[in-house]
Amino acid sequence: MLIYLEKTLSLIQYNNAIVCLSFIENGDWYKNQCSEADRYRILELLQVPRFLAGQTCMSLNGYFGCRSSVEAGSSRILKGLTTWFRILTKKILQAEEELTYGANDYIWHEMGFFTQWSGTNSARVLCIGTPQSARIKLAGILARSPPPELRDPFAMLYPLLDEVITECDDDIWRITKEVRKIEKAWELPNHKPTFEILNNLARHVRHMVEVVSVAAETFQCLASQQHMNFTRLSGSILETSRIQAEEYLVFQIQMIKSLGRRAQATSERLDGEIHLAYNILASTDNQIMKSVALLTMIFLPATFIATLFSTTFFSFAEDGWLASNAFWIYWVVVIPLTIAVVLVWRFWLGASRSIRSKLVLHTSK
């Protein structure tokens, strides 16, 4: 296992070597091929709870937690902080991307972030399941940026959260563009979307609405913990740095919430397309039923006349045809029977409506 880790672990170190970001980009390997004991061997270096290595946390759609260390005595100044949180996102793949990622037309990024801050001495961050593009972008950002304010325990999280927002934005736009294709497909004569396509895309949209809403809650938890951190740090961090950090995290929260609104709007647009498809199908069925009814009406008069004259009330001979004197019996039987059938149908229709109304009323209660 250690040899495999050395091949899949990517490192970024800051100029002064007191900040270290580590990446395990193969999240599927970490989740499905590593045992719980192996996962904990990776995480225990950051002093996180063992429970995080279990299958329960590996299956959650998001979480946030932390563990603080304070100085002894009455000051209770924060001297160390370990945090962990998980954010998911789902990417719809293009045709050329499916060859890279496998047979599925989508890929999950189950991103876990584990940080350990020890004052101004060191800050370590382990990122699991993040896209390779995030590591590449972060390497460039950190190389161009001034040294971080390490007196802020979350100093290394802000650029990471930017990449999370960027990834969520790209994934939601991919789904939105697919929904737009469906909206435009109705204008083409022979390119109507199938219910299989609509249902599959609806599943992706629901997943994105879920995980982005959970991500927004995680961001809110980070903001609450950030406020607690600054309270415990007292005057050890500059007021300007503290205010700017709080303002930037609020900005990031607003962005992730905006993405959630866009995902929800995309879901509602897709629901409209599904309803349209059902209405078109119902309209087509209605036209077919009308055609069947029209054919029935065309042949019904001829069928009635042929049936009537084929009864024993009429007889045909070479010298003409004769009608029975008892022909009135036919009408005496047919007319009351027809009225009875209509009345039974009306009664059955009214009873069905009454039962449905009671069921709806009971369900609403």
Secondary structure in CASP SS format (residue, H / E / C, confidence):
PFRMAT SS
TARGET T0000
AUTHOR 0000-0000-0000
METHOD secondary structure of the structure
MODEL  1
M C 1.00
L H 1.00
I H 1.00
Y H 1.00
L H 1.00
E H 1.00
K H 1.00
T H 1.00
L E 1.00
S E 1.00
L E 1.00
I E 1.00
Q E 1.00
Y C 1.00
N C 1.00
N C 1.00
A C 1.00
I C 1.00
V E 1.00
C E 1.00
L E 1.00
S E 1.00
F E 1.00
I E 1.00
E C 1.00
N C 1.00
G H 1.00
D H 1.00
W H 1.00
Y H 1.00
K H 1.00
N H 1.00
Q H 1.00
C C 1.00
S C 1.00
E H 1.00
A H 1.00
D H 1.00
R H 1.00
Y H 1.00
R H 1.00
I H 1.00
L H 1.00
E H 1.00
L H 1.00
L H 1.00
Q C 1.00
V C 1.00
P C 1.00
R H 1.00
F H 1.00
L H 1.00
A H 1.00
G C 1.00
Q H 1.00
T H 1.00
C H 1.00
M H 1.00
S H 1.00
L C 1.00
N C 1.00
G E 1.00
Y E 1.00
F E 1.00
G E 1.00
C E 1.00
R E 1.00
S E 1.00
S E 1.00
V E 1.00
E C 1.00
A C 1.00
G C 1.00
S C 1.00
S C 1.00
R C 1.00
I C 1.00
L E 1.00
K E 1.00
G E 1.00
L E 1.00
T E 1.00
T E 1.00
W E 1.00
F E 1.00
R E 1.00
I E 1.00
L E 1.00
T E 1.00
K E 1.00
K E 1.00
I E 1.00
L C 1.00
Q C 1.00
A H 1.00
E H 1.00
E H 1.00
E H 1.00
L H 1.00
T H 1.00
Y H 1.00
G C 1.00
A C 1.00
N C 1.00
D C 1.00
Y E 1.00
I E 1.00
W E 1.00
H E 1.00
E E 1.00
M E 1.00
G E 1.00
F E 1.00
F E 1.00
T E 1.00
Q E 1.00
W E 1.00
S E 1.00
G C 1.00
T C 1.00
N C 1.00
S E 1.00
A E 1.00
R E 1.00
V E 1.00
L E 1.00
C E 1.00
I E 1.00
G C 1.00
T C 1.00
P C 1.00
Q H 1.00
S H 1.00
A H 1.00
R H 1.00
I H 1.00
K H 1.00
L H 1.00
A H 1.00
G H 1.00
I H 1.00
L H 1.00
A H 1.00
R H 1.00
S C 1.00
P C 1.00
P C 1.00
P C 1.00
E C 1.00
L C 1.00
R C 1.00
D C 1.00
P C 1.00
F C 1.00
A C 1.00
M C 1.00
L H 1.00
Y H 1.00
P H 1.00
L H 1.00
L H 1.00
D H 1.00
E H 1.00
V H 1.00
I H 1.00
T H 1.00
E H 1.00
C H 1.00
D H 1.00
D H 1.00
D H 1.00
I H 1.00
W H 1.00
R H 1.00
I H 1.00
T H 1.00
K H 1.00
E H 1.00
V H 1.00
R H 1.00
K H 1.00
I H 1.00
E H 1.00
K H 1.00
A H 1.00
W C 1.00
E C 1.00
L C 1.00
P C 1.00
N C 1.00
H C 1.00
K C 1.00
P C 1.00
T C 1.00
F H 1.00
E H 1.00
I H 1.00
L H 1.00
N H 1.00
N H 1.00
L H 1.00
A H 1.00
R H 1.00
H H 1.00
V H 1.00
R H 1.00
H H 1.00
M H 1.00
V H 1.00
E H 1.00
V H 1.00
V H 1.00
S H 1.00
V H 1.00
A H 1.00
A H 1.00
E H 1.00
T H 1.00
F H 1.00
Q H 1.00
C H 1.00
L H 1.00
A H 1.00
S H 1.00
Q H 1.00
Q H 1.00
H H 1.00
M H 1.00
N H 1.00
F H 1.00
T H 1.00
R H 1.00
L H 1.00
S C 1.00
G C 1.00
S C 1.00
I C 1.00
L C 1.00
E H 1.00
T H 1.00
S H 1.00
R H 1.00
I H 1.00
Q H 1.00
A H 1.00
E H 1.00
E H 1.00
Y H 1.00
L H 1.00
V H 1.00
F H 1.00
Q H 1.00
I H 1.00
Q H 1.00
M H 1.00
I H 1.00
K H 1.00
S H 1.00
L H 1.00
G H 1.00
R H 1.00
R H 1.00
A H 1.00
Q H 1.00
A H 1.00
T H 1.00
S H 1.00
E H 1.00
R H 1.00
L H 1.00
D H 1.00
G H 1.00
E H 1.00
I H 1.00
H H 1.00
L H 1.00
A H 1.00
Y H 1.00
N H 1.00
I H 1.00
L H 1.00
A H 1.00
S H 1.00
T H 1.00
D H 1.00
N H 1.00
Q H 1.00
I H 1.00
M H 1.00
K H 1.00
S H 1.00
V H 1.00
A H 1.00
L H 1.00
L H 1.00
T H 1.00
M H 1.00
I H 1.00
F H 1.00
L H 1.00
P H 1.00
A H 1.00
T H 1.00
F H 1.00
I H 1.00
A H 1.00
T H 1.00
L H 1.00
F H 1.00
S C 1.00
T C 1.00
T C 1.00
F C 1.00
F E 1.00
S E 1.00
F E 1.00
A E 1.00
E C 1.00
D C 1.00
G E 1.00
W E 1.00
L E 1.00
A E 1.00
S C 1.00
N C 1.00
A C 1.00
F C 1.00
W H 1.00
I H 1.00
Y H 1.00
W H 1.00
V H 1.00
V H 1.00
V H 1.00
I H 1.00
P H 1.00
L H 1.00
T H 1.00
I H 1.00
A H 1.00
V H 1.00
V H 1.00
L H 1.00
V H 1.00
W H 1.00
R H 1.00
F H 1.00
W H 1.00
L H 1.00
G H 1.00
A H 1.00
S H 1.00
R H 1.00
S H 1.00
I H 1.00
R H 1.00
S H 1.00
K H 1.00
L H 1.00
V H 1.00
L H 1.00
H H 1.00
T H 1.00
S H 1.00
K C 1.00
END
